[in-house]
Amino acid sequence: MKRSPRVYGEIVVPGDKSISHRAVLFASLSEGISRVRGFLDAEDTARTIVMMKSLGVKIERVSKEELRIEGRGLRGFSEPEDVIDAGNSGTTIRIGAGLLAAQPFFTVITGDSYLRRRPMARVILPLSQMGASIQGRNGDRFPPLCIRGKALKSIRYAMPVASAQVKSAILLAGLYADSPVTVVEPLPTRDHTERMLGAIGAAVSGEGTEITVNPASRLLPIDQIVPGDISSAAFFLALAAVMDGSELVLRGVGVNPRRTGVVEVLRRMGAEILFENERVESGEPVADIVVRGKDLAATNIFPEEVPALIDEIPVLCVAAAFASGRTEIRGAGELRVKESDRIGAMVANLTALGISCGEYEDGLWVEGPSSFPDRAVCRSMGDHRIAMSMLVLQKAAGTELTLDDTACIDTSFPDFRSMIASL
């Protein structure tokens, strides 16, 4: 496959996955009719819709990317008649557990073979301390989860691992507690939950790394515009960045400062990335992003940076393979328990391509610039972000890749394959 000399054009990435999940959840908790526009139509977000429908929420698809949701209020849900299947969606099962822990009925929630290997003790422990009864497989460590909702009490919980999903589950449960609930983060994580809770009338406040939510009796409906997903945009940012002379414009992308670590790293490596037409939509900062490719240099990614770019590390490894020097990433041990062991997966795939790299328990290193073979065989491990990262490398390097599974991409970005091929 001949290497493309550059890529150029203008694209629109799909709606933010994190915000789409939360919009469905919080609209369901409100009283009245909510509208969600720009919704991500993908397998993961569809699982959250199915979960809320099983609890009695009326959700109508006005179009592919617009939902009309008739909220049931905080205490209007009904017991599901069957097991809830979260598929591959960690957001559905973890944040959903915070809601289900407060309901006066019994729920079982499970997922696919990949999700059933992901750790759940991190969300079971704080919710149990609040009074919920939650059991899981293998000593309450893995799904399926059996949840008996109970009256919840206040908690001040210092999270041992930075996780926006766990934080969100506790804050959601805190709406039902007998007094305020506080979460203390080791490092700041994405704050979409706090922003949306405030928008629907919940009393939520933060100081430093502490976030407190007060019990609620009634929540307001929302009119949510979902911006483009910066995590989806990251694949195109990296693609253009590694190809000198490229220029891409990505319209309407969410640029929440707790999500833009990938931009800062690519800028450090030498890429030119600009935010234009900056504005605020539905409480979230949004911009058009212009990226121009340059010759890149290696950089280091430090532990304190990781929460703002955790999902983008695989594609940053691809960028590192094109950059001059040794890029090191540390403090990213959380990647071991994502949809796959992303550290091991990226090192295995880059090694298969002859790229000099290695792993640590909490990260990895990549030496560039690399020369690439004409063809290679790689594995996605059923992980959408690994699969998309390797397709970015294929496009930029001109290498013909045989990738075992690309269907997993549909969990977050169904049109990715056709979009990158069209550039």
LOFIMAR-793242 format. One record per residue (C-alpha): y negated, x negated, z negated; chain. Coordinates in nm, 2 decimals, padded with zeros to 4 digits, always signed. Example, Ala and Ser with C-alpha at 12.3 -4.5 7.8 and 13.67 -1.06 7.14 Angstrom:
// LOFIMAR-793242
<<+00.45; -01.23; -00.78>; "A">;
<<+00.11; -01.37; -00.71>; "A">;
// end
This chain:
// LOFIMAR-793242
<<+00.00; +00.00; +00.00>; "A">;
<<-00.33; -00.15; +00.10>; "A">;
<<-00.58; -00.19; -00.18>; "A">;
<<-00.88; +00.04; -00.14>; "A">;
<<-01.20; -00.18; -00.12>; "A">;
<<-01.39; +00.07; -00.32>; "A">;
<<-01.41; +00.43; -00.43>; "A">;
<<-01.71; +00.66; -00.41>; "A">;
<<-01.80; +01.02; -00.43>; "A">;
<<-01.88; +01.30; -00.67>; "A">;
<<-01.62; +01.48; -00.88>; "A">;
<<-01.59; +01.74; -01.16>; "A">;
<<-01.32; +01.68; -01.42>; "A">;
<<-01.16; +01.98; -01.60>; "A">;
<<-01.28; +02.12; -01.93>; "A">;
<<-01.24; +01.93; -02.25>; "A">;
<<-00.90; +01.98; -02.40>; "A">;
<<-01.00; +01.94; -02.77>; "A">;
<<-01.28; +02.19; -02.73>; "A">;
<<-01.07; +02.44; -02.53>; "A">;
<<-00.80; +02.45; -02.80>; "A">;
<<-01.06; +02.50; -03.08>; "A">;
<<-01.26; +02.76; -02.88>; "A">;
<<-00.94; +02.98; -02.86>; "A">;
<<-00.86; +02.93; -03.23>; "A">;
<<-01.21; +03.00; -03.37>; "A">;
<<-01.28; +03.29; -03.13>; "A">;
<<-00.96; +03.44; -03.26>; "A">;
<<-01.09; +03.41; -03.62>; "A">;
<<-01.42; +03.58; -03.54>; "A">;
<<-01.50; +03.94; -03.55>; "A">;
<<-01.60; +04.07; -03.20>; "A">;
<<-01.57; +03.96; -02.84>; "A">;
<<-01.60; +03.59; -02.76>; "A">;
<<-01.64; +03.44; -02.42>; "A">;
<<-01.51; +03.09; -02.33>; "A">;
<<-01.62; +02.94; -01.99>; "A">;
<<-01.50; +02.61; -01.85>; "A">;
<<-01.17; +02.64; -02.03>; "A">;
<<-00.91; +02.38; -01.95>; "A">;
<<-00.63; +02.56; -01.76>; "A">;
<<-00.34; +02.33; -01.85>; "A">;
<<+00.00; +02.35; -02.03>; "A">;
<<-00.12; +02.22; -02.37>; "A">;
<<-00.41; +02.47; -02.40>; "A">;
<<-00.19; +02.75; -02.28>; "A">;
<<+00.03; +02.69; -02.58>; "A">;
<<-00.26; +02.77; -02.81>; "A">;
<<-00.33; +03.09; -02.62>; "A">;
<<+00.04; +03.19; -02.66>; "A">;
<<+00.03; +03.11; -03.03>; "A">;
<<-00.28; +03.33; -03.09>; "A">;
<<-00.14; +03.61; -02.88>; "A">;
<<+00.18; +03.60; -03.09>; "A">;
<<-00.05; +03.66; -03.40>; "A">;
<<-00.19; +03.98; -03.24>; "A">;
<<-00.51; +03.84; -03.07>; "A">;
<<-00.61; +04.00; -02.74>; "A">;
<<-00.69; +03.72; -02.49>; "A">;
<<-00.78; +03.81; -02.13>; "A">;
<<-00.82; +03.56; -01.84>; "A">;
<<-01.13; +03.67; -01.66>; "A">;
<<-01.07; +03.38; -01.42>; "A">;
<<-00.88; +03.05; -01.42>; "A">;
<<-01.14; +02.89; -01.64>; "A">;
<<-01.29; +03.19; -01.83>; "A">;
<<-01.14; +03.37; -02.13>; "A">;
<<-01.24; +03.69; -02.30>; "A">;
<<-01.11; +03.69; -02.66>; "A">;
<<-01.11; +03.98; -02.90>; "A">;
<<-01.11; +03.82; -03.24>; "A">;
<<-00.90; +03.96; -03.53>; "A">;
<<-01.12; +03.83; -03.81>; "A">;
<<-00.99; +03.60; -04.08>; "A">;
<<-00.74; +03.84; -04.22>; "A">;
<<-00.64; +04.06; -03.92>; "A">;
<<-00.34; +03.86; -03.79>; "A">;
<<+00.01; +03.99; -03.77>; "A">;
<<+00.34; +03.81; -03.83>; "A">;
<<+00.49; +03.68; -03.50>; "A">;
<<+00.82; +03.83; -03.39>; "A">;
<<+00.96; +03.51; -03.27>; "A">;
<<+00.94; +03.13; -03.31>; "A">;
<<+00.61; +02.99; -03.17>; "A">;
<<+00.67; +02.72; -02.91>; "A">;
<<+00.39; +02.46; -02.91>; "A">;
<<+00.54; +02.27; -02.61>; "A">;
<<+00.40; +01.92; -02.60>; "A">;
<<+00.08; +02.01; -02.78>; "A">;
<<+00.01; +01.83; -03.11>; "A">;
<<-00.32; +02.01; -03.14>; "A">;
<<-00.15; +02.35; -03.13>; "A">;
<<+00.10; +02.27; -03.40>; "A">;
<<-00.12; +02.06; -03.63>; "A">;
<<-00.44; +02.26; -03.63>; "A">;
<<-00.24; +02.58; -03.60>; "A">;
<<-00.06; +02.49; -03.93>; "A">;
<<-00.39; +02.50; -04.11>; "A">;
<<-00.44; +02.86; -03.99>; "A">;
<<-00.08; +02.97; -04.06>; "A">;
<<-00.08; +02.82; -04.40>; "A">;
<<-00.32; +03.09; -04.52>; "A">;
<<-00.15; +03.39; -04.36>; "A">;
<<+00.05; +03.63; -04.58>; "A">;
<<+00.36; +03.60; -04.37>; "A">;
<<+00.63; +03.37; -04.24>; "A">;
<<+00.60; +03.16; -03.93>; "A">;
<<+00.82; +02.91; -03.75>; "A">;
<<+00.65; +02.67; -03.50>; "A">;
<<+00.83; +02.41; -03.29>; "A">;
<<+00.78; +02.21; -02.97>; "A">;
<<+00.95; +02.02; -02.69>; "A">;
<<+01.16; +01.71; -02.74>; "A">;
<<+00.86; +01.48; -02.75>; "A">;
<<+00.66; +01.69; -03.00>; "A">;
<<+00.96; +01.72; -03.22>; "A">;
<<+00.94; +01.34; -03.27>; "A">;
<<+00.58; +01.34; -03.37>; "A">;
<<+00.49; +01.30; -03.75>; "A">;
<<+00.39; +01.61; -03.93>; "A">;
<<+00.39; +01.49; -04.29>; "A">;
<<+00.03; +01.40; -04.25>; "A">;
<<-00.06; +01.77; -04.22>; "A">;
<<+00.21; +01.91; -04.44>; "A">;
<<+00.10; +01.71; -04.74>; "A">;
<<-00.26; +01.82; -04.78>; "A">;
<<-00.18; +02.18; -04.69>; "A">;
<<+00.10; +02.18; -04.95>; "A">;
<<-00.14; +02.05; -05.21>; "A">;
<<-00.36; +02.35; -05.13>; "A">;
<<-00.07; +02.58; -05.22>; "A">;
<<+00.10; +02.64; -04.88>; "A">;
<<+00.48; +02.63; -04.85>; "A">;
<<+00.57; +02.42; -04.54>; "A">;
<<+00.91; +02.28; -04.46>; "A">;
<<+01.01; +02.06; -04.17>; "A">;
<<+01.30; +01.87; -04.03>; "A">;
<<+01.42; +01.54; -04.16>; "A">;
<<+01.26; +01.56; -04.51>; "A">;
<<+00.95; +01.76; -04.40>; "A">;
<<+00.86; +01.49; -04.15>; "A">;
<<+00.91; +01.65; -03.81>; "A">;
<<+00.90; +01.99; -03.63>; "A">;
<<+01.02; +02.27; -03.64>; "A">;
<<+00.79; +02.37; -03.92>; "A">;
<<+00.87; +02.68; -04.14>; "A">;
<<+00.54; +02.81; -04.29>; "A">;
<<+00.50; +03.07; -04.57>; "A">;
<<+00.13; +03.13; -04.61>; "A">;
<<+00.00; +03.16; -04.96>; "A">;
<<-00.33; +03.19; -05.15>; "A">;
<<-00.49; +02.85; -05.10>; "A">;
<<-00.69; +02.65; -05.36>; "A">;
<<-00.96; +02.39; -05.32>; "A">;
<<-00.88; +02.03; -05.25>; "A">;
<<-01.07; +01.70; -05.20>; "A">;
<<-00.85; +01.50; -04.97>; "A">;
<<-00.89; +01.14; -04.87>; "A">;
<<-00.71; +01.10; -04.54>; "A">;
<<-00.50; +00.78; -04.52>; "A">;
<<-00.52; +00.79; -04.14>; "A">;
<<-00.81; +00.89; -03.92>; "A">;
<<-00.70; +01.21; -03.74>; "A">;
<<-00.93; +01.48; -03.60>; "A">;
<<-00.62; +01.71; -03.59>; "A">;
<<-00.54; +01.67; -03.96>; "A">;
<<-00.91; +01.70; -04.05>; "A">;
<<-00.94; +02.02; -03.85>; "A">;
<<-00.62; +02.17; -04.01>; "A">;
<<-00.76; +02.12; -04.36>; "A">;
<<-01.10; +02.25; -04.27>; "A">;
<<-00.95; +02.56; -04.11>; "A">;
<<-00.74; +02.62; -04.42>; "A">;
<<-01.05; +02.57; -04.63>; "A">;
<<-01.20; +02.89; -04.48>; "A">;
<<-00.94; +03.07; -04.69>; "A">;
<<-00.95; +02.86; -05.01>; "A">;
<<-01.07; +02.98; -05.35>; "A">;
<<-01.36; +02.73; -05.35>; "A">;
<<-01.50; +02.45; -05.12>; "A">;
<<-01.27; +02.20; -04.95>; "A">;
<<-01.37; +01.84; -04.88>; "A">;
<<-01.21; +01.60; -04.64>; "A">;
<<-01.29; +01.22; -04.66>; "A">;
<<-01.22; +01.03; -04.34>; "A">;
<<-01.14; +00.66; -04.34>; "A">;
<<-01.33; +00.63; -04.01>; "A">;
<<-01.54; +00.90; -03.83>; "A">;
<<-01.33; +01.11; -03.58>; "A">;
<<-01.44; +01.36; -03.32>; "A">;
<<-01.64; +01.64; -03.47>; "A">;
<<-01.59; +01.93; -03.24>; "A">;
<<-01.44; +02.14; -03.53>; "A">;
<<-01.74; +02.09; -03.75>; "A">;
<<-01.98; +02.18; -03.47>; "A">;
<<-01.79; +02.49; -03.37>; "A">;
<<-01.74; +02.61; -03.73>; "A">;
<<-02.12; +02.59; -03.77>; "A">;
<<-02.17; +02.79; -03.45>; "A">;
<<-01.95; +03.08; -03.58>; "A">;
<<-02.13; +03.10; -03.91>; "A">;
<<-01.91; +02.90; -04.14>; "A">;
<<-02.08; +02.70; -04.42>; "A">;
<<-01.99; +02.34; -04.32>; "A">;
<<-02.17; +02.02; -04.42>; "A">;
<<-02.12; +01.65; -04.40>; "A">;
<<-02.25; +01.34; -04.56>; "A">;
<<-02.12; +01.00; -04.45>; "A">;
<<-01.74; +01.03; -04.40>; "A">;
<<-01.72; +01.35; -04.61>; "A">;
<<-01.70; +01.70; -04.46>; "A">;
<<-01.70; +02.01; -04.68>; "A">;
<<-01.63; +02.37; -04.58>; "A">;
<<-01.69; +02.67; -04.79>; "A">;
<<-01.46; +02.98; -04.80>; "A">;
<<-01.57; +03.24; -04.55>; "A">;
<<-01.55; +03.62; -04.54>; "A">;
<<-01.67; +03.69; -04.18>; "A">;
<<-01.72; +03.47; -03.87>; "A">;
<<-01.92; +03.54; -03.57>; "A">;
<<-01.80; +03.55; -03.20>; "A">;
<<-01.89; +03.27; -02.97>; "A">;
<<-02.01; +03.22; -02.62>; "A">;
<<-01.87; +02.87; -02.55>; "A">;
<<-01.93; +02.66; -02.24>; "A">;
<<-01.67; +02.39; -02.24>; "A">;
<<-01.80; +02.06; -02.09>; "A">;
<<-01.59; +01.83; -01.87>; "A">;
<<-01.34; +01.62; -02.07>; "A">;
<<-01.45; +01.26; -02.13>; "A">;
<<-01.09; +01.16; -02.18>; "A">;
<<-01.01; +01.29; -01.83>; "A">;
<<-01.32; +01.13; -01.69>; "A">;
<<-01.22; +00.80; -01.84>; "A">;
<<-00.95; +00.75; -01.57>; "A">;
<<-01.21; +00.77; -01.30>; "A">;
<<-01.46; +00.56; -01.49>; "A">;
<<-01.21; +00.28; -01.52>; "A">;
<<-01.10; +00.32; -01.16>; "A">;
<<-01.46; +00.28; -01.03>; "A">;
<<-01.54; +00.01; -01.28>; "A">;
<<-01.27; -00.23; -01.17>; "A">;
<<-01.35; -00.20; -00.80>; "A">;
<<-01.67; -00.40; -00.73>; "A">;
<<-01.90; -00.19; -00.51>; "A">;
<<-01.76; +00.15; -00.61>; "A">;
<<-01.98; +00.43; -00.72>; "A">;
<<-01.87; +00.76; -00.86>; "A">;
<<-02.07; +01.05; -01.01>; "A">;
<<-01.89; +01.27; -01.26>; "A">;
<<-02.08; +01.60; -01.32>; "A">;
<<-02.11; +01.79; -01.65>; "A">;
<<-01.91; +01.56; -01.88>; "A">;
<<-01.92; +01.60; -02.26>; "A">;
<<-02.08; +01.29; -02.41>; "A">;
<<-02.03; +01.36; -02.78>; "A">;
<<-02.11; +01.02; -02.94>; "A">;
<<-01.77; +01.03; -03.12>; "A">;
<<-01.59; +01.04; -02.79>; "A">;
<<-01.78; +00.79; -02.57>; "A">;
<<-01.62; +00.46; -02.70>; "A">;
<<-01.46; +00.41; -02.36>; "A">;
<<-01.81; +00.40; -02.20>; "A">;
<<-01.93; +00.14; -02.45>; "A">;
<<-01.62; -00.08; -02.38>; "A">;
<<-01.65; -00.06; -02.00>; "A">;
<<-02.02; -00.14; -02.03>; "A">;
<<-01.93; -00.45; -02.24>; "A">;
<<-01.69; -00.55; -01.98>; "A">;
<<-01.97; -00.54; -01.72>; "A">;
<<-01.95; -00.20; -01.56>; "A">;
<<-02.28; -00.02; -01.49>; "A">;
<<-02.25; +00.33; -01.64>; "A">;
<<-02.55; +00.57; -01.67>; "A">;
<<-02.60; +00.91; -01.83>; "A">;
<<-02.82; +01.14; -01.62>; "A">;
<<-02.94; +01.50; -01.66>; "A">;
<<-02.86; +01.49; -02.04>; "A">;
<<-02.86; +01.82; -02.21>; "A">;
<<-02.69; +02.02; -02.49>; "A">;
<<-02.46; +02.31; -02.40>; "A">;
<<-02.30; +02.52; -02.67>; "A">;
<<-02.38; +02.26; -02.94>; "A">;
<<-02.22; +01.97; -02.74>; "A">;
<<-02.41; +01.69; -02.56>; "A">;
<<-02.34; +01.69; -02.19>; "A">;
<<-02.45; +01.46; -01.90>; "A">;
<<-02.37; +01.36; -01.55>; "A">;
<<-02.21; +01.01; -01.56>; "A">;
<<-02.28; +00.75; -01.28>; "A">;
<<-02.04; +00.45; -01.28>; "A">;
<<-02.08; +00.15; -01.05>; "A">;
<<-01.80; -00.11; -01.02>; "A">;
<<-01.87; -00.48; -01.10>; "A">;
<<-01.66; -00.79; -01.16>; "A">;
<<-01.54; -00.73; -01.52>; "A">;
<<-01.49; -00.97; -01.81>; "A">;
<<-01.25; -00.93; -02.10>; "A">;
<<-01.36; -00.79; -02.44>; "A">;
<<-01.22; -00.72; -02.78>; "A">;
<<-01.17; -00.37; -02.92>; "A">;
<<-01.20; -00.36; -03.30>; "A">;
<<-01.04; -00.12; -03.55>; "A">;
<<-01.36; +00.06; -03.63>; "A">;
<<-01.40; +00.15; -03.26>; "A">;
<<-01.06; +00.30; -03.21>; "A">;
<<-01.12; +00.66; -03.33>; "A">;
<<-01.38; +00.71; -03.06>; "A">;
<<-01.15; +00.59; -02.78>; "A">;
<<-00.80; +00.64; -02.90>; "A">;
<<-00.69; +00.85; -02.60>; "A">;
<<-00.85; +00.61; -02.36>; "A">;
<<-00.68; +00.29; -02.46>; "A">;
<<-00.40; +00.31; -02.20>; "A">;
<<-00.65; +00.32; -01.91>; "A">;
<<-00.86; +00.05; -02.08>; "A">;
<<-00.54; -00.17; -02.07>; "A">;
<<-00.55; -00.12; -01.69>; "A">;
<<-00.91; -00.22; -01.67>; "A">;
<<-00.82; -00.53; -01.88>; "A">;
<<-00.57; -00.63; -01.61>; "A">;
<<-00.86; -00.66; -01.36>; "A">;
<<-01.10; -00.84; -01.60>; "A">;
<<-01.14; -01.21; -01.64>; "A">;
<<-01.00; -01.33; -01.97>; "A">;
<<-00.80; -01.20; -02.26>; "A">;
<<-00.87; -00.85; -02.39>; "A">;
<<-00.74; -00.78; -02.74>; "A">;
<<-00.71; -00.43; -02.90>; "A">;
<<-00.64; -00.41; -03.28>; "A">;
<<-00.64; -00.13; -03.53>; "A">;
<<-00.47; +00.11; -03.29>; "A">;
<<-00.14; +00.17; -03.47>; "A">;
<<-00.18; +00.54; -03.43>; "A">;
<<-00.09; +00.49; -03.06>; "A">;
<<+00.27; +00.44; -03.18>; "A">;
<<+00.31; +00.81; -03.27>; "A">;
<<+00.13; +00.98; -02.98>; "A">;
<<+00.32; +01.16; -02.70>; "A">;
<<+00.50; +00.83; -02.67>; "A">;
<<+00.47; +00.48; -02.82>; "A">;
<<+00.17; +00.41; -02.61>; "A">;
<<+00.15; +00.04; -02.71>; "A">;
<<+00.51; -00.02; -02.62>; "A">;
<<+00.48; +00.19; -02.30>; "A">;
<<+00.18; +00.01; -02.16>; "A">;
<<+00.32; -00.34; -02.24>; "A">;
<<+00.65; -00.25; -02.08>; "A">;
<<+00.48; -00.12; -01.76>; "A">;
<<+00.23; -00.40; -01.73>; "A">;
<<+00.51; -00.65; -01.78>; "A">;
<<+00.70; -00.48; -01.50>; "A">;
<<+00.40; -00.55; -01.28>; "A">;
<<+00.40; -00.92; -01.38>; "A">;
<<+00.08; -00.88; -01.58>; "A">;
<<+00.05; -01.12; -01.88>; "A">;
<<+00.04; -00.91; -02.20>; "A">;
<<+00.19; -00.86; -02.54>; "A">;
<<+00.19; -00.63; -02.84>; "A">;
<<+00.11; -00.64; -03.21>; "A">;
<<+00.22; -00.37; -03.46>; "A">;
<<-00.13; -00.22; -03.44>; "A">;
<<-00.23; -00.31; -03.08>; "A">;
<<-00.19; -00.53; -02.78>; "A">;
<<-00.35; -00.79; -02.56>; "A">;
<<-00.38; -00.82; -02.18>; "A">;
<<-00.48; -01.13; -01.98>; "A">;
<<-00.66; -01.09; -01.65>; "A">;
<<-00.74; -01.10; -01.37>; "A">;
<<-00.39; -01.03; -01.25>; "A">;
<<-00.23; -01.05; -00.91>; "A">;
<<-00.02; -00.74; -00.83>; "A">;
<<+00.31; -00.70; -00.65>; "A">;
<<+00.34; -00.49; -00.34>; "A">;
<<+00.57; -00.24; -00.53>; "A">;
<<+00.71; -00.19; -00.87>; "A">;
<<+00.90; +00.07; -01.08>; "A">;
<<+00.73; +00.20; -01.40>; "A">;
<<+00.80; +00.47; -01.66>; "A">;
<<+00.56; +00.72; -01.81>; "A">;
<<+00.78; +00.80; -02.11>; "A">;
<<+00.68; +01.17; -02.05>; "A">;
<<+00.33; +01.09; -02.16>; "A">;
<<+00.04; +01.22; -01.94>; "A">;
<<-00.20; +00.94; -02.03>; "A">;
<<+00.05; +00.67; -01.95>; "A">;
<<+00.13; +00.84; -01.62>; "A">;
<<-00.24; +00.88; -01.52>; "A">;
<<-00.32; +00.52; -01.63>; "A">;
<<-00.05; +00.38; -01.40>; "A">;
<<-00.17; +00.59; -01.11>; "A">;
<<-00.52; +00.45; -01.16>; "A">;
<<-00.37; +00.10; -01.14>; "A">;
<<-00.18; +00.19; -00.83>; "A">;
<<-00.50; +00.32; -00.66>; "A">;
<<-00.71; +00.01; -00.76>; "A">;
<<-00.45; -00.26; -00.70>; "A">;
<<-00.30; -00.11; -00.38>; "A">;
<<+00.05; -00.14; -00.54>; "A">;
<<+00.32; +00.11; -00.44>; "A">;
<<+00.44; +00.24; -00.77>; "A">;
<<+00.76; +00.44; -00.83>; "A">;
<<+00.68; +00.64; -01.15>; "A">;
<<+00.97; +00.83; -01.31>; "A">;
<<+00.77; +01.13; -01.44>; "A">;
<<+00.43; +01.26; -01.33>; "A">;
<<+00.49; +01.63; -01.41>; "A">;
<<+00.38; +01.55; -01.77>; "A">;
<<+00.02; +01.51; -01.63>; "A">;
<<+00.01; +01.89; -01.61>; "A">;
<<-00.03; +01.91; -01.99>; "A">;
<<-00.39; +01.80; -01.96>; "A">;
<<-00.50; +01.75; -01.59>; "A">;
<<-00.30; +01.94; -01.33>; "A">;
<<-00.52; +01.84; -01.04>; "A">;
<<-00.53; +01.47; -01.12>; "A">;
<<-00.29; +01.35; -00.86>; "A">;
<<-00.46; +01.53; -00.57>; "A">;
<<-00.81; +01.43; -00.70>; "A">;
<<-00.74; +01.06; -00.73>; "A">;
<<-00.56; +01.06; -00.39>; "A">;
<<-00.86; +01.22; -00.22>; "A">;
<<-01.11; +00.95; -00.33>; "A">;
// end
